[in-house]
Amino acid sequence: MKRILTLIAVVFTTLLFAQPQPVKWSTSYEVQDQYIKVIVHADIEEGWHLYSQNLEDGGPIPTSFYLDTSSAFAPLGSWSEGEPHVEFDPNFDMDLAFFSESADFTILLEPNEADFTVKGELEFMVCNDEMCLPPTYVDFKTAVVDAPLPSPWDGLGTTFWLGFLGGFAALIMPCIFPMIPLTVSFFTKQSKTRSEGIFKAAVYGLSIIVIYVGLGLAVSLIFGADSLNKMATNPWFNLAFFALFVVFAASFFGAFEITLPSSWVNKADDASNKGGFLGIFFMGFTLSLVSFSCTGPIIGSLLVEAASKGSLLGPAVGMFGFALALAIPFTLFAAFPSWLNSLPSSGGWLNTVKVTLGFLELAFALKFLSTADLVWQAHMLERELFIAIWVAIAFMTAFYLLGAFRMPLDSPVQTISVSRMGFAMVFMIMAFYMLPGIFGAPVKLIAGFPPPEHYAESKNGAYAQPMIQVVGEGNEAAAHSAATGEHCPNDLPCFNDYEAGLAYAKEVGKPIMLDFTGWGCVNCRKMEENVWKDERVHQRIRDNVVLISLYVDERTNLPKDEQYVSEVTGRKIKNIGNKWSEFQEVNFQEVSQPLYVILGHDDLTPLVEKNAYNLDVDAYIDWLDRGVAAFK
């Protein structure tokens, strides 16, 4: 009631006294590293107060900003402001935060294009000691020129480091580790000077890098970007990858060796005797062929992992990291031969490393089998069974490292070294950590790898935390009406069909939140288990929006009369996943998941910027709130 009377008084005062606007606005921007900082500045006449963005209900209108969405940039967080003055106002009977003389409001943007325009609208209200002016809307706008663009390599950092770790693991395998002193000794003895030996070793290392990066580029060129992207959710690809990883694991366990034809090795070895740079190159090529029984499973795993992420450069970047880890030691030891004395001697520990990697290969193989099972909805490998198998593998690895049993190529274990015991403890701790996950407890360290919580024999499990209440007070009937989706994450009410969700959103007067997801999407599971599980996020999705989860890899066939050939992409739309995948690509120009979009009821224009994989809970809450505010 107080706010209504205040607004009436404001309007009445304005009609009696024509007053020029006491606030002048200007907009500019600054470049900060890889980001653009937009600054909306207010010059305030003496005696007037401009109110903060953060005011309690019942007082004056707070300053609010509405940024127009654009594909040229992505906002990072919400609008911030300087430190306001806080003072008790007897007219409103509350503490009010306001600015005098001047104020700056800023927001950070991540640019996707070099040149673009930032524009939007702001709402504000000002008062002095005698009166208040009614809320006013003002447009703001600034043209950004030569914005710093993100490097195309930024998203490949993880792939590189996985490759580097894989190369380091290969380095301490039985097929390569003993070759280090032999190869370095060859270069130092065959060279007239030390500098010549170092130079030849460097060429040798560079040859290894060229060979493996060439392999990664070949994978990208043969399959192409589109095919690599589809690998992530295609059940047949994932089933083949599962079988491949099991074969790799068996090889590491000592069941057999994966070798290349001996004729390849002999030809490469003959070519290495020619001398010169070409001879050194073929020496590196010979090492690659001879060591394939050890490096093959690691290389295969890296290529599969990089390819399944859908990046055209992924396989090459992964192989660069792998080859770099292999090449550096040869060059360094050639430069400093005395360092060879510090290397541990070859022995049974090399095979222990190999077998331990075999257990890890087996664990990752299960992820590909799980993806195929999820896409087919076969329910053969549900969450409890998946975690139980991982727990068993972790315990088996720990017992193996402690000498409880041996593999075919192992030497007898007389004593347990400190390092071996340390690794055994790590696997034992992981086993006990994952154990409650079988019964429904959260296991955030492995979030994204097991199937989602609703893909389980017993939803939420015996030891799961009590579920957050599904509906808010007074919304029970609405929530029951909304819960028509068969696949709803975190027990949220949702739809799995856009048209049905749109009709319901119009009925209840709420904005739509599109959730483009997939059964085989690891990052989707991480978002659901790390962000959506937060009670604040859960409450907002449950009560403030109509959630529509669209699975782009759902294999259920559409009725014959609903199947068609897309006029835009030319693809045959035969199943539900095809339909939602094309819907995402055509309307939102995105092909990756997860993708989150907040919409109104009239068209498919996002109310705020699109959102994707980001584990920052506060930023996600801010995005949801801005989307709901834009709808209102």
C-alpha positions, -999 to 999 in steps of 0.1 A, spaced: 0 0 0 29 23 9 44 18 -25 12 26 -43 7 58 -24 43 68 -31 38 63 -69 6 83 -68 24 111 -51 52 109 -76 28 112 -106 8 141 -89 40 160 -82 52 156 -117 19 170 -131 22 200 -109 58 208 -115 75 202 -149 110 192 -141 140 187 -164 157 153 -160 184 157 -134 205 127 -146 226 127 -177 237 92 -190 267 82 -211 280 48 -222 316 37 -229 337 6 -227 372 -6 -217 392 -36 -229 403 -58 -199 424 -88 -210 401 -109 -232 369 -92 -221 350 -60 -227 339 -39 -197 308 -18 -206 304 13 -184 271 32 -181 279 65 -163 254 88 -146 260 125 -139 236 135 -111 226 171 -104 233 184 -69 206 176 -44 192 146 -63 196 109 -54 198 80 -79 189 47 -63 209 15 -62 200 -17 -81 196 -34 -47 166 -21 -28 140 -38 -7 103 -39 -18 82 -11 -5 106 17 -14 114 37 -45 121 20 -79 156 6 -81 178 12 -111 175 -17 -135 194 -27 -167 180 -47 -197 208 -57 -221 198 -67 -256 210 -102 -264 234 -107 -293 255 -136 -307 285 -112 -308 291 -114 -271 282 -133 -239 276 -114 -206 297 -127 -177 276 -122 -146 252 -93 -139 255 -56 -137 277 -42 -108 278 -8 -93 300 13 -71 296 16 -33 263 35 -27 256 58 3 231 42 27 208 64 48 175 60 67 146 77 48 116 86 70 94 89 40 98 53 31 106 42 67 136 21 56 173 23 49 179 33 12 210 29 -9 216 57 -34 242 77 -53 249 114 -54 268 135 -80 278 105 -101 275 67 -104 290 40 -126 273 7 -136 294 -19 -153 291 -54 -169 318 -77 -183 312 -92 -218 331 -120 -235 333 -111 -272 326 -135 -300 332 -110 -328 357 -82 -332 332 -54 -339 297 -51 -325 273 -28 -308 262 -31 -271 228 -16 -265 199 -19 -241 175 0 -218 177 11 -182 150 21 -158 157 45 -129 141 69 -104 155 100 -87 144 119 -56 155 150 -37 145 163 -3 111 177 -16 99 153 -43 105 122 -65 103 120 -103 84 90 -119 104 60 -131 121 68 -165 134 46 -193 166 55 -211 183 37 -240 221 31 -238 244 22 -266 281 19 -274 300 6 -305 329 -18 -297 357 -19 -322 386 -45 -324 375 -65 -294 400 -92 -283 387 -126 -295 393 -158 -275 420 -181 -289 406 -212 -307 431 -232 -286 415 -223 -253 390 -252 -252 417 -277 -262 439 -272 -231 424 -303 -213 429 -324 -244 466 -313 -245 472 -321 -209 455 -355 -211 478 -362 -241 508 -350 -221 499 -373 -191 494 -401 -216 528 -395 -230 544 -395 -196 526 -428 -188 539 -443 -220 574 -431 -212 576 -454 -181 562 -484 -199 584 -515 -205 586 -509 -242 600 -473 -240 617 -467 -207 647 -490 -214 651 -473 -248 660 -439 -232 696 -446 -222 702 -467 -254 690 -440 -277 708 -412 -259 740 -432 -259 737 -438 -296 735 -400 -304 763 -391 -281 787 -418 -294 779 -412 -331 784 -374 -328 818 -357 -330 809 -330 -305 784 -327 -277 765 -300 -295 761 -323 -325 747 -350 -302 722 -326 -286 712 -314 -321 705 -349 -334 686 -358 -302 665 -327 -307 658 -337 -343 649 -371 -331 624 -357 -306 609 -334 -332 605 -364 -355 584 -381 -328 562 -350 -325 557 -348 -363 548 -385 -365 522 -384 -337 507 -350 -346 504 -363 -382 485 -393 -369 461 -370 -350 455 -348 -381 449 -379 -402 421 -389 -378 405 -355 -381 408 -354 -419 394 -389 -424 364 -384 -401 357 -347 -404 343 -324 -377 306 -335 -381 314 -372 -377 337 -365 -347 308 -346 -330 284 -374 -336 308 -400 -321 300 -387 -286 264 -400 -286 263 -426 -314 256 -459 -296 274 -480 -322 306 -459 -320 304 -461 -282 299 -498 -283 330 -502 -306 350 -479 -283 340 -501 -253 352 -532 -270 384 -514 -281 392 -503 -245 385 -538 -231 410 -552 -257 435 -525 -246 430 -534 -210 435 -572 -217 467 -563 -235 481 -543 -206 471 -572 -182 494 -595 -203 468 -616 -221 485 -608 -254 505 -581 -272 492 -557 -298 519 -555 -324 522 -542 -359 533 -563 -389 571 -570 -386 576 -560 -422 567 -524 -412 592 -524 -384 619 -539 -407 614 -513 -434 615 -484 -410 646 -498 -394 663 -501 -428 654 -465 -436 669 -453 -403 704 -466 -414 705 -441 -443 719 -413 -421 711 -376 -421 679 -360 -410 658 -386 -429 676 -414 -411 669 -398 -377 633 -393 -387 630 -431 -394 647 -438 -361 618 -420 -344 593 -439 -367 609 -472 -357 605 -464 -320 568 -456 -327 563 -490 -344 584 -511 -320 567 -496 -289 532 -499 -302 524 -528 -279 527 -504 -250 517 -471 -266 490 -484 -288 463 -486 -261 472 -452 -247 472 -436 -282 440 -453 -291 424 -441 -258 435 -405 -264 423 -405 -300 389 -419 -290 385 -394 -261 396 -364 -283 375 -374 -312 344 -380 -291 345 -344 -280 338 -333 -315 367 -309 -320 384 -310 -354 418 -301 -338 413 -323 -308 431 -355 -320 461 -335 -333 464 -314 -300 461 -346 -279 488 -363 -300 510 -332 -297 508 -334 -259 516 -371 -260 546 -367 -283 560 -338 -264 561 -358 -232 579 -386 -251 603 -363 -269 615 -340 -241 634 -367 -221 655 -378 -251 666 -343 -258 673 -334 -221 692 -366 -214 713 -361 -246 721 -325 -233 729 -338 -198 741 -374 -200 750 -375 -163 713 -373 -155 709 -409 -168 725 -420 -135 695 -407 -116 670 -428 -136 657 -459 -118 668 -492 -132 644 -512 -153 626 -539 -135 593 -554 -125 579 -520 -116 575 -511 -153 550 -540 -157 532 -528 -126 526 -494 -142 513 -512 -173 488 -533 -154 476 -503 -133 469 -485 -166 450 -516 -177 426 -512 -147 421 -476 -157 414 -486 -193 388 -510 -180 371 -483 -159 369 -459 -188 356 -487 -211 325 -488 -189 317 -452 -197 313 -459 -234 291 -490 -227 270 -468 -204 265 -442 -231 253 -468 -256 229 -482 -229 216 -448 -221 209 -439 -258 192 -472 -264 174 -469 -230 182 -506 -225 185 -503 -187 212 -530 -187 238 -508 -169 220 -485 -145 236 -462 -120 240 -487 -91 256 -513 -113 280 -488 -130 293 -475 -97 295 -510 -82 318 -520 -111 340 -489 -106 342 -497 -69 353 -533 -76 379 -520 -101 393 -496 -75 395 -523 -48 411 -547 -73 437 -521 -83 445 -514 -46 449 -551 -38 471 -556 -69 494 -528 -59 496 -543 -24 507 -576 -38 476 -596 -31 478 -612 -66 500 -611 -97 494 -608 -134 510 -632 -160 541 -610 -167 546 -597 -131 577 -605 -110 572 -617 -74 565 -589 -49 590 -592 -20 584 -558 -4 560 -529 -10 577 -496 -18 565 -463 -4 553 -451 -38 535 -483 -45 518 -482 -11 508 -445 -17 491 -453 -50 474 -483 -34 460 -459 -7 447 -436 -34 427 -463 -51 415 -477 -18 402 -442 -7 384 -438 -41 368 -472 -36 355 -463 -2 344 -429 -14 324 -443 -43 309 -471 -22 279 -451 -8 271 -440 -43 257 -475 -50 230 -466 -25 222 -432 -38 247 -409 -20 262 -380 -40 296 -388 -55 306 -354 -70 342 -364 -78 330 -387 -105 300 -366 -115 292 -370 -152 306 -404 -156 279 -427 -141 244 -426 -155 221 -398 -141 203 -404 -108 170 -409 -125 185 -438 -146 186 -462 -117 170 -493 -102 159 -473 -72 154 -436 -77 175 -415 -52 186 -447 -33 184 -458 3 210 -433 16 203 -403 -6 195 -370 10 158 -362 13 146 -349 -20 140 -312 -22 102 -307 -22 91 -311 -58 66 -282 -57 63 -249 -39 35 -241 -16 2 -239 -34 16 -252 -67 9 -289 -62 -18 -292 -89 3 -272 -114 34 -294 -108 14 -326 -112 0 -312 -145 35 -303 -157 52 -336 -148 45 -353 -181 81 -359 -192 94 -394 -189 130 -382 -185 132 -353 -160 165 -346 -143 167 -343 -105 130 -352 -101 120 -318 -115 87 -314 -132 94 -312 -169 83 -318 -205 102 -337 -232 82 -321 -260 84 -284 -269 48 -279 -281 33 -295 -249 56 -274 -228 47 -242 -246 10 -249 -242 15 -254 -204 37 -223 -201 10 -202 -216 -15 -217 -192 5 -209 -161 21 -177 -173 57 -187 -168 87 -185 -192 101 -216 -209 136 -230 -201 148 -252 -229 173 -278 -218 191 -293 -248 207 -324 -234 217 -360 -243 220 -394 -227 256 -395 -237 264 -359 -226 290 -360 -197 288 -322 -192 250 -324 -190 253 -348 -161 279 -326 -144 256 -296 -146 227 -316 -132 247 -331 -103 268 -300 -94 246 -270 -104 210 -281 -106 213 -300 -73 220 -267 -55 187 -259 -36 186 -223 -49 189 -235 -85 164 -264 -80 138 -240 -65 141 -215 -94 138 -242 -121 109 -259 -102 89 -228 -94 98 -200 -118 101 -216 -153 86 -244 -173 114 -269 -179 115 -286 -213 143 -312 -215 150 -322 -251 173 -352 -257 191 -349 -290 202 -385 -290 169 -401 -281 165 -431 -305 128 -436 -303 114 -434 -338 88 -408 -347 55 -420 -362 58 -425 -399 36 -395 -407 58 -373 -386 91 -383 -403 104 -359 -429 135 -345 -447 147 -312 -433 144 -283 -458 172 -265 -439 198 -292 -432 187 -318 -458 189 -346 -431 163 -373 -427 144 -367 -394 134 -402 -383 136 -402 -345 130 -379 -316 167 -371 -312 169 -361 -349 140 -338 -344 154 -319 -314 189 -319 -327 177 -301 -359 154 -279 -338 185 -267 -318 207 -262 -348 182 -244 -369 168 -221 -343 198 -214 -320 228 -221 -343 243 -245 -318 251 -282 -320 267 -289 -286 251 -299 -254 242 -288 -228 225 -257 -241 201 -237 -220 177 -211 -234 150 -190 -217 121 -181 -240 88 -163 -239 56 -176 -255 56 -156 -288 87 -167 -306 121 -185 -303 141 -153 -295 160 -159 -262 150 -135 -235 187 -134 -222 219 -148 -236 221 -186 -241 238 -206 -214 260 -237 -216 284 -257 -195 295 -236 -165 298 -250 -129 295 -215 -114 263 -218 -94 260 -181 -86 263 -172 -123 237 -197 -132 213 -183 -106 219 -148 -120 212 -160 -155 179 -177 -144 168 -146 -125 175 -123 -154 156 -145 -177 125 -146 -155 128 -108 -150 130 -102 -188 98 -124 -192 80 -103 -166 
